[in-house]
């Protein structure tokens, strides 16, 4: 058995949860944030039998596509009265996935 920890952008979460549930994957959602833009993310904990890991990863990959977006950042090196936003292209979306071995599993 494996524990898949998938960190996904909230924008991708609804579709991913629907597709995982349709395929009988059980999951627990944890709200999280972080990264360059501090955009809302969610962390899914998904318990998966060894033979279904690839199936689960395929669903995550299909639903959580990386995309680029322009962002305005403030140049904090400038004096306070002359902050000038400038566009920066960043990659958002996608998923960060960790797969851990589960030594023991209980469901009560």
N, C-alpha and C positions, 0 to 999 in steps of 0.2 A: 504494500500500500504506500502511496505517496501523498504528501501534502503540497499542493500547488498554492503558492502565494503570488497573486497577480495584482499589481498596482496599475490602475487604469484611470484615465481622465474621466471625470463625472459625465462629460458629454457622450462618452461611449458606453456608460454603465447600463443604461436601460436595455438597450439591444442585447448586450452581452448577457445580462442576467436572464432575459427572456430565452435566449438561445441555449444557455446552459441548463435552465430548468426544463425546457422542452426535451432535452437529451438526458434527463434524469441525473444531473450532477447536483449534489447538495453543496451549498456554500453559505458562508457567513460574511457579511459586509461590515467593514470598519471604515469610518470616515477618516480621511487623512488629507494633508496638504503638504506642499513642499515644492522644491525645484526652483528654477530661475524666476518664474512669474508668480509663484505662490498660488497657483490655480488649484481649485478643489480637486482632489483625487479620492479614489476609494480603493481600499485594499480588500481583495476577496480571498478568503481562506477556503480552499476547495479540497476535500478529501476524495482521492481517486484511486481505484484499483490499478495495479501496474499495467494491465493490458489496455486500459482506457486513457492513459496519459496522452498519447499522441492525438487522440480524438479531441480531448479537452484543449490541448494546445492549438489545434487547427481552428477551433471555434474562437478562441481568444485572438488569434492572428487575423481571422477574417473580420471580426467585429471591431477591433481596435487598431485602426490604420493611423499611422503617423502622417501629419500634415504640417505645412509651414504657415505661419501667420506673422503679420507685422505688429510690432509692439512699440509703444513710445516709452522711452526711459528718460529719467531726469539725469542730467550730468551733474553729479554732486560735487565735482571739483570746482564748479563755477561759484561765484559769490551768490549769496541767497537771493538777492533781488534780480538776478539775471539767469535763472534756470531756463534752459532751452530744451524742450523735448526733441528727440531725434528718433527716427524709425530704426528698428533692429528686426531682422528676420530671424525667427526662432522656430524650432520644430516642436510641435505639441502633439498630443495623442500618442498612439501606440500603447504598448504595455511593457512593464518590467516584470519578469516572471522568475520566481525561484521555485525549485522543486527539491523537496526534502524527503528523505526516507522516514517512514513512520514505523517506529519500533513496536508500538502497541496501540490499539484502537478500541474504544468502548463506546457503545451507544446505549443510553439508558432511557 
